[in-house]
Amino acid sequence: MSQQNLESLDVGAIRDEFPILEREFDGQQVVYLDNAATTQTPDPVVDAMSDYYRESNANIHRGIHHLSQEASILYEEAHDRVAEFINADGREEVIFTKNTTESENLVAYAWGLNELGPGDRVVLTEMEHHASLVTWQQIGEKTGADVEYIRIDDDGRLDMDHARELIDDDTAILSAVHVSNTLGTVNPVSELTDLAHEHGALSFIDGAQAVPNRPVDVEAIDADFYAFSGHKMAGPTGIGVLYGKQHLLEEMEPYLYGGGMIRKVTYEESTWGDLPWKFEPGTPQIAEAVGLEAAIDWLEDIGMERIQAHEEEIARYAYEQLESEEDVEIYGPEPGPDRGGLVSFNVEGVHAHDLASIMNDHTIAVRAGDHCTQPLHDKLGVPASTRASFYVYNTREEVDKLVAALDDARQLFA
Ligand code: 7TS
């Protein structure tokens, strides 16, 4: 990414599409640095959803009338748009879920529960989000499969020697986070997927923190499953995606049953409809699908490479500013190609929750806690951390405000 291209990203114009960023509390403008939890939603996405409700709202796949046909087409085409965005083969490989968590559960239940048994191994990483960690732990308990974790090293990167040890012929599935929501580490997901495939195992990649801010090509990664959430990529809440290779999804049993996912039903038995509808029973998230499509259009108009470059630049700046403070400890790798756009840290003598509360006094939104990675925090030896996470609309000035607010915390608590 050349400097010129980076400069051509007009953050001011981008911010104009987010009225929420103008909000003030106690006379201070919001500094929104909690993007790993959820990103803000630009006007074109809000407009697309309200246009849908104003102009096209109807239930799908059941009406002969014009509005139902129109809504059905919008909903179906949103699948095509997602497929194109992540380079899947087509809508058959794109299932709309509620969020990344549900995508994880779908595979764990529809595939894991049926395929796993004693002697099988599920390989995770020590930096998994609870969405994957808790889910596979439960499937392990129900099926007798072992759940093992690829170690992280002192820099917060995966120990790939340990990965090669753990992923063996007993391994049935590897589930790894693409970008860690706590450490910011960008994992070598193609390499991990290749390792899994060499041993006949499947690979599930949790892309919740990757798809929003970098180009993702599921074919290039060769993942069998890949999951992400609309609300972390300038889209609405209530919609997530499970990508799956078509032949695997064909073989899998449904996860949820009901209307809209069947082919033929008698009092005795039922058969299932085509992909992806087989995994989308009941009235789905139609307006949210429209919103997700609008979010993808919006992101691609800016360009995923430029979004990645901007976010990395702001995160690098934040890392460097925080690192120069003597009493700040930062978790995860140094800025570089394998670090994404967030920084988790602690200030000596100040609890993360107190720090976040001081930040809030300055109307700076950060997250404090374990970020749904409790075992990882145990491993880091801290109960909690404070996390600043960035997106395309954040600026260096906002990072400066964060760093300046640290002094207040020291005065009060340290
Ligand atoms: N996987 C990762 C890596 C995540 O960061 C999150 C959410 C999820 C899965 C679950 O996504 P959901 O849309 O199903 O909730 N992470 C965070 C976070 O870091 N702070 O709030 C939510």
Residues whose N, C-alpha, C, O or C-beta is under 5 A from the ligand:
A	BS01	7TS	A36 A37 N99 T100 T101 H129 A131 V177 V179 N181 D206 A208 Q209 S229 H371
